[in-house]
Amino acid sequence: MVQDVHFGSLVYEYQTMDVAGPLDLLNLASRRVAEYGLAHGAAISQETIDKSPNFIFHHIGESLDPVPLMSSGFKITPTDTLDDCPELDHLLIGGPMPETFEFSPKYIDFIKRHHAAGKTIFTTCTGASALASTGILDGKNATVNNVEYNWIAKKYPKVKWSNDKKWVIDGNIWTGGGVIAGMDMFAHWLEKTYGKDVMIAAAMQLDYEPRDINGMTGVIPLRYDASGKQIPTTVFPN
């Protein structure tokens, strides 16, 4: 039986790709997309499809009114409110402008209740600074966007910040650097949780090759022809 996984993202003025990138990768790891790929000639096995989950996404606001995002003129309309959102398995916090952003008390309460329940929290880019503002990261290892790293490390000195890896895992909290590092982090989570084949099937749909925690390629095995020449990593239908 397919596993339903409820994945939430709080709606506020975040950078669009911080949330859209990782959630689109997750969506492409879902069973219905894998089944579509198999039906249209993609190199996906039935075994991979059988392991693929059913992600259900929740974009959570204080109301259902559209919210302008930080970049590119996008707006997002929440699917759920803080009061009526079903129980989540995982929560993603995208990156706002750290100098001016503040969570409302209702957002902070929602995040703290999710954390207290032992559920996973992911942050991308400056989302770690937003999470740090709640106190949840105090005493924990974390990373954040490299451009704002020094400023944020000074603002939240109780957090054990580091920037030598693309992402940091401390218990049930995963913090990623910039948006692409965040996508790499989610690719790693997909592989760890559902298997390398599920991750590759999702990445293939985006023509995306994730990097490892050190920022190096090769997460998807490199391919070479008979002469030893490197050829495209991803196998697409002819």
C-alpha positions as CSV (number, residue, x, y, z in Angstrom):
1,M,0.0,0.0,0.0
2,V,1.3,3.4,-0.9
3,Q,2.6,5.5,2.0
4,D,1.0,9.0,2.4
5,V,3.6,11.5,3.6
6,H,2.3,15.0,4.7
7,F,4.9,17.6,4.0
8,G,4.3,21.2,5.1
9,S,5.8,24.6,4.3
10,L,5.0,27.8,6.1
11,V,3.9,30.6,3.9
12,Y,5.6,34.0,4.3
13,E,8.0,36.2,2.3
14,Y,10.6,33.6,1.5
15,Q,12.8,33.2,-1.6
16,T,10.7,31.2,-4.1
17,M,13.2,28.5,-5.0
18,D,14.0,27.7,-1.4
19,V,10.6,26.0,-1.2
20,A,9.7,25.4,-4.8
21,G,12.9,23.6,-5.7
22,P,12.9,21.0,-2.8
23,L,9.2,20.4,-3.0
24,D,9.2,19.9,-6.7
25,L,12.0,17.3,-6.3
26,L,9.8,15.5,-3.7
27,N,6.8,15.7,-5.9
28,L,8.8,14.0,-8.7
29,A,9.7,11.2,-6.3
30,S,6.0,10.4,-5.8
31,R,4.5,7.2,-7.1
32,R,2.1,8.8,-9.6
33,V,5.0,10.5,-11.3
34,A,7.1,7.3,-11.3
35,E,4.1,5.5,-12.9
36,Y,3.8,8.2,-15.5
37,G,7.5,7.9,-16.3
38,L,7.3,4.2,-16.7
39,A,4.3,4.5,-19.0
40,H,6.3,7.0,-21.2
41,G,9.5,5.1,-21.5
42,A,11.6,6.3,-18.6
43,A,14.2,4.0,-17.1
44,I,12.2,3.3,-14.0
45,S,11.4,-0.2,-12.6
46,Q,8.3,-1.5,-10.9
47,E,10.4,-2.1,-7.8
48,T,11.2,1.7,-7.7
49,I,7.5,2.5,-8.2
50,D,6.6,0.2,-5.3
51,K,9.0,2.1,-3.0
52,S,7.8,5.5,-4.0
53,P,5.6,7.4,-1.5
54,N,2.6,9.7,-2.0
55,F,3.6,13.1,-0.9
56,I,0.8,15.4,0.1
57,F,1.8,19.1,0.3
58,H,0.5,21.7,2.7
59,H,1.3,25.4,2.3
60,I,0.3,26.9,5.6
61,G,-0.6,30.5,6.4
62,E,-2.3,32.4,9.1
63,S,-5.2,32.8,6.6
64,L,-5.9,31.6,3.0
65,D,-5.1,35.0,1.5
66,P,-2.4,35.1,-1.1
67,V,1.1,36.0,0.1
68,P,3.8,37.8,-2.0
69,L,7.1,35.9,-2.0
70,M,10.5,37.6,-1.7
71,S,11.6,37.0,-5.2
72,S,10.5,37.1,-8.9
73,G,7.1,38.6,-8.3
74,F,5.5,35.3,-7.3
75,K,2.6,35.0,-4.9
76,I,1.4,31.8,-3.2
77,T,-2.1,31.0,-1.9
78,P,-2.0,28.8,1.2
79,T,-3.7,25.5,1.1
80,D,-4.2,25.3,4.9
81,T,-4.2,27.6,7.8
82,L,-2.2,27.2,11.1
83,D,-5.5,26.3,12.8
84,D,-6.8,23.7,10.4
85,C,-3.6,22.1,9.0
86,P,-3.6,18.3,9.5
87,E,-0.7,16.7,11.4
88,L,2.5,16.9,9.4
89,D,5.3,14.4,9.0
90,H,7.8,17.0,7.9
91,L,8.1,20.8,7.9
92,L,10.1,23.0,5.5
93,I,11.2,26.5,6.4
94,G,12.3,28.6,3.4
95,G,14.7,31.5,3.6
96,P,13.4,35.1,4.2
97,M,15.4,38.3,4.4
98,P,17.1,37.7,7.7
99,E,17.7,41.3,8.6
100,T,14.0,42.3,8.8
101,F,12.0,39.0,9.1
102,E,10.2,38.0,12.2
103,F,7.8,35.1,12.7
104,S,4.4,35.9,14.2
105,P,3.7,34.3,17.6
106,K,1.3,31.8,15.9
107,Y,4.0,30.6,13.5
108,I,6.4,30.2,16.4
109,D,3.9,28.2,18.4
110,F,3.2,26.0,15.3
111,I,6.9,25.3,14.7
112,K,7.5,24.5,18.4
113,R,4.6,22.1,18.6
114,H,5.8,20.3,15.5
115,H,9.3,20.1,16.9
116,A,8.1,18.9,20.3
117,A,6.2,16.0,18.6
118,G,9.6,14.8,17.3
119,K,8.8,15.5,13.7
120,T,11.5,16.5,11.1
121,I,12.2,20.2,10.3
122,F,14.1,21.2,7.2
123,T,15.5,24.6,6.4
124,T,17.0,26.0,3.2
125,C,19.1,29.1,2.7
126,T,18.3,31.7,5.4
127,G,15.5,29.6,6.7
128,A,17.9,28.5,9.4
129,S,18.1,32.0,10.7
130,A,14.3,32.1,10.9
131,L,14.3,28.8,12.8
132,A,17.1,30.1,15.1
133,S,14.9,33.1,16.0
134,T,12.5,30.6,17.7
135,G,15.3,29.3,20.0
136,I,14.9,25.7,18.6
137,L,18.4,25.7,17.2
138,D,20.1,26.8,20.5
139,G,22.9,24.3,21.2
140,K,22.4,22.5,17.9
141,N,24.6,22.2,14.9
142,A,23.4,24.0,11.8
143,T,24.4,25.8,8.6
144,V,22.9,28.7,6.6
145,N,23.4,30.5,3.4
146,N,27.2,31.4,3.1
147,V,26.6,35.0,2.0
148,E,24.9,35.9,5.3
149,Y,26.8,33.3,7.4
150,N,29.0,35.6,9.5
151,W,26.2,38.1,10.2
152,I,23.7,35.4,11.2
153,A,26.3,33.5,13.3
154,K,26.8,36.8,15.3
155,K,23.1,37.4,15.7
156,Y,22.4,33.9,17.0
157,P,25.5,32.9,19.0
158,K,23.9,30.0,20.9
159,V,23.7,28.0,17.7
160,K,26.7,25.8,16.7
161,W,27.1,27.2,13.2
162,S,29.4,25.7,10.5
163,N,29.8,26.3,6.8
164,D,32.2,23.6,5.7
165,K,29.4,21.3,4.5
166,K,26.5,21.8,2.2
167,W,24.0,20.7,4.9
168,V,24.0,19.7,8.5
169,I,21.9,17.1,10.3
170,D,21.4,17.4,14.1
171,G,18.7,14.9,15.2
172,N,15.5,15.6,13.4
173,I,16.6,19.0,12.2
174,W,18.2,19.3,8.7
175,T,19.7,22.7,7.7
176,G,20.9,23.4,4.2
177,G,23.0,26.2,2.8
178,G,21.8,28.1,-0.3
179,V,18.9,26.8,-2.4
180,I,20.8,24.4,-4.5
181,A,22.6,23.0,-1.5
182,G,19.1,22.6,0.0
183,M,18.0,20.6,-3.0
184,D,21.1,18.4,-2.7
185,M,20.1,17.9,1.0
186,F,16.7,16.8,0.0
187,A,18.1,14.4,-2.6
188,H,20.2,12.9,0.1
189,W,17.1,12.6,2.3
190,L,15.2,10.9,-0.5
191,E,18.1,8.4,-1.0
192,K,18.4,7.7,2.7
193,T,14.6,7.3,3.2
194,Y,13.4,5.6,0.0
195,G,16.5,4.4,-1.8
196,K,19.0,5.7,-4.4
197,D,16.7,4.5,-7.3
198,V,13.8,6.6,-6.1
199,M,16.1,9.7,-5.7
200,I,17.6,9.1,-9.2
201,A,14.1,8.8,-10.8
202,A,13.1,12.1,-9.3
203,A,16.3,13.9,-10.2
204,M,16.0,12.5,-13.8
205,Q,12.7,14.4,-14.3
206,L,14.5,17.7,-13.6
207,D,17.7,16.7,-15.5
208,Y,19.4,17.4,-12.2
209,E,22.6,15.9,-10.8
210,P,22.8,16.3,-7.0
211,R,26.0,17.0,-5.2
212,D,27.2,15.3,-2.0
213,I,27.6,17.0,1.4
214,N,31.0,18.3,0.3
215,G,29.6,19.8,-2.9
216,M,31.0,17.2,-5.2
217,T,29.2,15.5,-8.0
218,G,29.0,11.7,-8.4
219,V,26.0,11.1,-6.2
220,I,24.4,9.6,-9.3
221,P,27.1,7.1,-10.5
222,L,29.2,8.5,-13.4
223,R,29.0,6.7,-16.7
224,Y,31.8,6.0,-19.3
225,D,31.7,4.6,-22.8
226,A,33.9,1.6,-23.9
227,S,36.9,4.0,-24.6
228,G,36.7,5.4,-21.1
229,K,35.2,8.7,-22.1
230,Q,32.7,10.2,-19.7
231,I,29.2,10.3,-21.0
232,P,26.0,11.9,-19.7
233,T,25.2,10.6,-16.2
234,T,21.4,10.3,-16.6
235,V,19.9,7.6,-18.8
236,F,17.0,9.1,-20.9
237,P,14.7,7.3,-23.3
238,N,15.9,7.3,-26.9
